[in-house]
């Protein structure tokens, strides 16, 4: 079971053990360990994006090429993906995205609240299954379930890493 400090490392290991070879991301402190480890891993492609919706297309392309990808983004980027999520739903591409949340527990930046509060309803409106990790012991079970749902059942799944888990940024 992952503890407070080790869950990001365990999460990367879980993704790799399940064949994820493409890590698509917009730089984000909440995904620092995943991004840094993917950059250092010679057996994966670490793909920086200019905007989050590019990641939806990258995940679909990975599936078409026989690979597995994960889209890493912050909650503020979910709004950028709304139209592109119709691609995964309409074409039945699996989607695994891990979202570092803002605009909830302990948030001090008022600009983060609107999208942070809209993430779950927006995903659900687009047919994306939402799982929430609130504490370190939730991360591996949630992502394991999401991997099964996405890659074995062809579903679109988002795991939300909540601010209770990752902490609120200080300003």
Beta strands, then each sheet from edge to edge (+ up, - down):
strand 1: 20-25
strand 2: 45-48
strand 3: 68-74
strand 4: 95-100
strand 5: 129-133
strand 6: 156-161
sheet 1: 2+ 1+ 3+ 4+ 6+ 5+
end
